[in-house]
Amino acid sequence: MVNCINPRALNVLPKCADTSKNWTMSVCEEKRRQVAAILSQTQVKVHISFDGWTSGNGLELVAIVATWYDVFTVTLKNALLGLKEIEGRHIGENLASSVSAVLNEFGLTDERIGCYILDNAFNNDKAVDILDDVNSNRRLHCFGHILNLCVRALLGAGGESSSEYDGDLRWKGFPGLSKLHRWKDG
């Protein structure tokens, strides 16, 4: 069918099952080299964020992202440095080991790293303590995560039960809002 549409297309179609995977890996490696070159030339601190989670098929994963300011284009840049499988559970030591391996691949030493921006999990505190030999004050809490926690607490998602509500039905299912509503009414 492809030959009927465009016979020249046969020259670029994969010949075996591994070809697409190899092409993808090749592009990924080329992009990795480009990001490494950019990071090695930047004169500013590179900020690191990472987050761990468990995939649907049970893999323990951590994603590591670098953010920096490009003085030449006057823009904020970021890049996914790695998506690594964690050996073991999401404890601080295991996260630090995976993140450290990725940072070393990109030549990001303590002196080149600005801040670690992470959600509020205790295991992240431990990971940064292990990663950050120089200065323990570089740990920042992710504002998006803090905002998410505040809104969830306000709406009552995952916190207290809505069964204690006894007032206006508009607030049913939102115990945080129903408490504010009752408080406002006296």
C-alpha positions in Angstrom: 0.0 0.0 0.0 2.8 2.4 0.9 4.6 1.5 -2.3 1.5 2.5 -4.3 1.2 5.9 -2.6 4.9 6.8 -2.6 7.5 4.3 -3.6 10.3 6.5 -2.1 8.7 6.1 1.3 9.9 2.5 1.5 13.4 3.7 1.9 12.6 5.4 5.2 10.2 2.9 6.8 11.6 0.8 9.6 12.9 -2.6 8.5 12.6 -4.3 11.9 10.8 -3.9 15.3 13.8 -2.3 17.0 14.3 0.5 14.5 11.7 2.9 16.0 13.1 2.3 19.5 16.6 2.9 18.3 15.6 6.1 16.5 13.9 7.4 19.6 16.8 6.5 21.8 19.2 8.3 19.4 17.1 11.4 19.4 16.9 11.3 23.2 20.7 10.9 23.5 21.3 13.8 21.1 18.9 16.1 23.1 20.6 15.0 26.3 24.0 16.1 24.9 22.5 19.4 23.9 21.0 20.1 27.3 24.3 19.0 28.9 26.2 21.5 26.7 23.8 24.3 27.5 24.0 23.6 31.3 27.8 23.5 31.1 27.9 26.9 29.5 25.4 28.7 31.7 26.9 31.2 34.2 23.9 31.1 36.5 22.8 28.7 39.2 20.6 25.8 38.1 17.6 25.0 40.3 16.5 21.4 40.6 13.1 20.0 41.3 12.2 16.3 41.5 9.2 14.3 42.4 8.7 10.6 43.0 5.6 8.5 42.3 4.6 4.9 41.6 3.4 4.1 38.0 0.3 2.1 37.3 2.5 -1.0 36.7 4.2 -0.7 40.1 7.5 1.0 39.1 8.9 3.4 41.6 10.0 6.5 39.5 11.5 9.9 40.0 11.5 12.8 37.5 14.3 15.4 37.8 13.9 18.8 36.2 16.4 21.6 35.9 15.4 25.3 35.7 17.7 28.2 34.9 17.7 31.7 33.6 19.2 32.1 30.1 20.9 35.5 30.1 21.3 35.6 26.3 17.6 35.1 25.4 16.4 36.7 28.7 14.1 33.7 29.4 13.6 31.1 32.0 14.4 27.7 30.7 13.8 24.2 32.0 14.5 20.7 30.9 13.7 17.2 32.1 17.0 15.7 33.0 15.9 12.3 33.8 13.0 9.9 34.5 14.7 7.2 36.6 13.5 4.1 38.3 14.2 4.2 42.0 15.8 1.2 43.6 13.5 0.4 46.5 10.8 2.6 48.0 10.5 6.4 47.9 12.6 7.0 50.9 15.1 9.9 51.1 18.2 7.8 50.6 16.8 6.2 47.5 15.6 9.4 46.0 18.9 11.1 46.7 20.8 8.2 45.0 18.8 8.4 41.8 18.8 12.2 41.7 22.6 12.4 42.4 23.3 10.0 39.5 21.4 12.2 37.1 23.0 15.4 38.4 26.4 13.8 37.9 25.6 12.9 34.3 25.0 16.6 33.6 28.0 17.8 35.6 25.8 19.6 38.1 27.9 19.9 41.2 26.9 21.5 44.6 28.5 24.8 43.5 26.4 25.0 40.3 23.0 24.1 42.0 20.9 27.0 43.3 17.8 25.6 45.1 15.9 22.4 45.4 12.2 23.0 44.8 10.0 20.1 46.0 6.7 19.3 47.6 6.4 19.0 51.3 7.0 15.3 51.8 9.4 14.3 54.6 11.3 12.0 52.3 12.2 15.0 50.1 13.6 16.8 53.1 15.8 13.8 53.8 16.9 13.5 50.1 18.0 17.2 50.1 19.9 16.8 53.4 21.8 14.0 51.7 22.3 15.8 48.3 23.2 19.2 49.8 26.6 18.9 51.5 27.2 22.6 51.4 24.1 24.5 52.6 20.9 23.1 54.0 19.0 26.4 53.4 18.6 25.7 49.7 15.4 23.6 50.1 12.3 25.5 48.9 8.7 24.2 49.2 6.7 24.2 45.9 4.1 26.9 46.0 1.8 24.9 43.7 1.8 22.0 46.2 1.2 24.3 49.1 -1.7 25.9 47.3 -3.1 22.5 46.4 -3.0 21.4 50.1 -4.7 24.7 51.2 -7.5 24.3 48.7 -8.0 20.7 49.5 -8.2 21.5 53.2 -10.6 24.4 52.5 -12.9 22.1 50.4 -12.5 19.2 52.9 -11.1 16.8 50.2 -9.4 13.9 51.9 -9.6 15.4 55.4 -12.6 15.5 57.7 -15.9 13.9 57.0 -18.8 15.9 55.6 -21.2 14.0 57.8 -21.0 16.6 60.6 -22.6 19.2 58.4 -26.1 20.2 59.4 -26.8 23.5 57.5 -27.2 24.8 54.0 -27.2 22.1 51.4 -25.0 24.3 49.0 -22.0 23.4 51.2 -22.7 19.7 51.5 -19.5 17.7 50.7 -17.3 20.7 51.4 -16.8 20.7 55.2 -14.2 23.5 55.1 -16.5 25.8 53.3 -19.5 24.8 55.5 -17.5 25.7 58.6 -16.7 29.1 57.0 -20.3 29.6 56.1 -21.5 28.8 59.6 -18.8 31.0 61.2 -19.9 33.9 59.0 -23.5 33.5 60.0 -22.5 33.4 63.7 
